[in-house]
Amino acid sequence: MFRLARSVRSNELALAEAQWVLRAREGHEQSMRLLIERHRNRLVRTASNILRDANEAEDVTQEAFLKAFRELDRLRDDQAFSGYVYRICVRLCMDRLRARRAEPSEFEAVTEDQGENIENRVVIERLLDRLPYDLRTTLVLREVEQLSYDEIAEAMRVPVGTVRSRLHAARERFRALWMEANG
């Protein structure tokens, strides 16, 4: 029963979103605000996980919405806005990663009393930073954002087979880096 209620709610949201997209095409600002409100947190979280920088994630999210609204006429299916804006965000993140110089990230000092979880998080972030951007992005989209292989392939504009091989390589490299760090 719970699944049916969730499914009905999901369909209602999809239909409402399609209406917002239709009205946003006509320049209706409230519809644009509703679309931003619905998708902003997920985009910021995704961008932050890929870029490893919360401020830059905010910038990329804003840029993704601007680009999505500017090019809204390219969207063929009004119910596909979620995937559309998500793909734009991931591509913008990938562009920024390509443009970055290879510099180690700065992390705040962690005191002993902050616990093992924080220390592990810092180590994980440092290790992720050592992965090439394509492997890191694939790993984050799968393991953190829980996207399917098809969704990752679409967002990164690569075949599903490439996603599978990158994910395998990312997991192997991350495992080796983890073993080296915790040796």
C-alpha positions as CSV (number, residue, x, y, z in Angstrom):
1,M,0.0,0.0,0.0
2,F,2.8,2.4,0.9
3,R,4.5,1.8,-2.5
4,L,1.3,2.6,-4.3
5,A,0.9,5.8,-2.4
6,R,4.5,6.7,-3.1
7,S,3.9,5.9,-6.8
8,V,0.8,8.1,-7.0
9,R,2.6,10.9,-5.2
10,S,5.5,10.6,-7.6
11,N,3.2,10.8,-10.6
12,E,1.5,13.8,-9.2
13,L,4.9,15.6,-8.8
14,A,5.9,14.6,-12.3
15,L,2.7,16.1,-13.7
16,A,3.1,19.3,-11.6
17,E,6.7,19.6,-12.8
18,A,5.6,19.3,-16.4
19,Q,3.1,22.1,-15.9
20,W,5.9,24.2,-14.2
21,V,8.2,23.6,-17.2
22,L,5.4,24.6,-19.6
23,R,4.7,27.8,-17.8
24,A,8.5,28.5,-17.3
25,R,8.8,28.4,-21.1
26,E,6.3,31.2,-21.2
27,G,8.4,33.2,-18.7
28,H,6.4,32.5,-15.6
29,E,8.8,33.3,-12.7
30,Q,6.9,31.4,-10.0
31,S,7.1,28.2,-12.0
32,M,10.9,28.8,-12.4
33,R,11.1,29.3,-8.6
34,L,9.2,26.0,-8.0
35,L,11.5,24.1,-10.3
36,I,14.6,25.6,-8.6
37,E,13.1,24.8,-5.2
38,R,12.4,21.2,-6.1
39,H,15.9,20.4,-7.6
40,R,18.3,22.8,-5.9
41,N,19.4,20.7,-2.9
42,R,20.1,17.6,-5.0
43,L,22.1,19.6,-7.5
44,V,24.2,21.4,-4.8
45,R,24.9,18.1,-3.1
46,T,25.9,16.4,-6.4
47,A,28.1,19.3,-7.4
48,S,29.7,19.5,-4.0
49,N,30.5,15.8,-4.1
50,I,32.0,16.0,-7.5
51,L,33.9,19.3,-7.0
52,R,34.7,18.9,-3.3
53,D,34.0,22.6,-2.8
54,A,30.7,23.8,-1.4
55,N,31.0,27.4,-2.7
56,E,31.9,26.2,-6.2
57,A,29.0,23.8,-6.0
58,E,26.6,26.7,-5.3
59,D,28.0,28.6,-8.3
60,V,27.7,25.5,-10.6
61,T,24.1,24.9,-9.5
62,Q,23.1,28.5,-10.3
63,E,24.9,28.2,-13.6
64,A,23.0,25.0,-14.4
65,F,19.6,26.5,-13.7
66,L,20.5,29.6,-15.8
67,K,21.6,27.4,-18.7
68,A,18.5,25.1,-18.3
69,F,16.1,28.0,-18.4
70,R,17.9,29.7,-21.3
71,E,17.8,26.5,-23.3
72,L,14.4,25.3,-22.1
73,D,13.1,25.2,-25.7
74,R,15.6,22.3,-26.4
75,L,13.8,20.1,-23.9
76,R,11.4,17.9,-25.8
77,D,9.6,16.3,-22.9
78,D,8.3,18.6,-20.2
79,Q,8.5,15.7,-17.7
80,A,12.2,15.3,-18.3
81,F,13.3,18.5,-16.7
82,S,14.9,16.7,-13.7
83,G,17.3,14.7,-15.8
84,Y,17.9,17.7,-18.1
85,V,19.0,20.1,-15.4
86,Y,20.9,17.3,-13.6
87,R,22.9,16.5,-16.8
88,I,23.7,20.2,-17.3
89,C,25.0,20.3,-13.7
90,V,27.2,17.3,-14.0
91,R,28.7,18.5,-17.3
92,L,29.4,21.9,-15.8
93,C,31.2,20.2,-12.9
94,M,33.2,18.1,-15.3
95,D,34.2,21.3,-17.3
96,R,35.4,22.9,-14.0
97,L,37.4,19.8,-13.0
98,R,39.1,19.8,-16.4
99,A,39.9,23.5,-16.1
100,R,41.4,23.1,-12.6
101,R,45.1,22.8,-12.1
102,A,46.3,19.7,-10.3
103,E,46.6,21.1,-6.8
104,P,46.2,19.2,-3.6
105,S,43.1,20.3,-1.7
106,E,43.3,22.1,1.6
107,F,41.6,20.5,4.6
108,E,41.1,21.9,8.0
109,A,43.0,20.3,10.9
110,V,41.1,17.5,12.6
111,T,41.6,17.1,16.3
112,E,41.6,13.7,18.0
113,D,38.5,14.4,20.0
114,Q,36.4,14.9,16.8
115,G,36.3,11.2,16.4
116,E,37.2,8.5,13.9
117,N,34.2,9.3,11.5
118,I,35.5,12.7,10.8
119,E,39.0,11.4,10.3
120,N,37.7,8.8,7.9
121,R,35.8,11.4,6.0
122,V,38.9,13.6,5.6
123,V,40.9,10.6,4.3
124,I,38.1,9.6,1.9
125,E,37.9,13.2,0.5
126,R,41.7,13.3,0.1
127,L,41.6,9.9,-1.7
128,L,38.8,11.0,-3.9
129,D,40.8,14.1,-4.8
130,R,43.6,11.8,-6.0
131,L,41.4,10.0,-8.5
132,P,41.2,11.4,-12.1
133,Y,38.0,13.5,-12.5
134,D,36.3,11.0,-14.8
135,L,36.8,8.2,-12.3
136,R,35.9,10.4,-9.3
137,T,32.8,11.7,-11.0
138,T,31.6,8.2,-11.9
139,L,32.3,6.8,-8.4
140,V,30.5,9.7,-6.7
141,L,27.5,9.5,-9.0
142,R,27.1,5.8,-8.4
143,E,28.1,5.4,-4.7
144,V,27.0,8.7,-3.2
145,E,24.2,9.9,-5.5
146,Q,23.0,6.3,-6.1
147,L,22.4,6.9,-9.9
148,S,21.9,3.9,-12.2
149,Y,24.5,3.1,-14.8
150,D,22.1,4.4,-17.5
151,E,21.7,7.7,-15.6
152,I,25.4,8.1,-15.2
153,A,26.0,7.3,-18.9
154,E,23.5,9.9,-19.9
155,A,24.8,12.6,-17.5
156,M,28.4,12.0,-18.6
157,R,27.6,11.4,-22.3
158,V,29.4,8.1,-22.4
159,P,28.2,4.5,-23.2
160,V,27.1,2.3,-20.3
161,G,30.1,0.1,-20.9
162,T,32.4,3.0,-20.3
163,V,30.5,3.7,-17.0
164,R,31.0,0.1,-16.0
165,S,34.7,0.1,-16.8
166,R,35.3,3.5,-15.1
167,L,33.4,2.4,-12.0
168,H,35.5,-0.8,-11.8
169,A,38.7,1.2,-12.3
170,A,37.6,3.9,-9.7
171,R,36.8,1.2,-7.1
172,E,40.1,-0.6,-7.7
173,R,42.1,2.7,-7.5
174,F,40.2,3.9,-4.5
175,R,40.7,0.5,-2.7
176,A,44.5,0.6,-3.4
177,L,44.7,4.2,-2.2
178,W,42.7,3.3,0.9
179,M,45.0,0.4,1.7
180,E,48.0,2.6,1.2
181,A,46.6,5.3,3.5
182,N,45.6,2.8,6.2
183,G,48.4,0.3,5.6
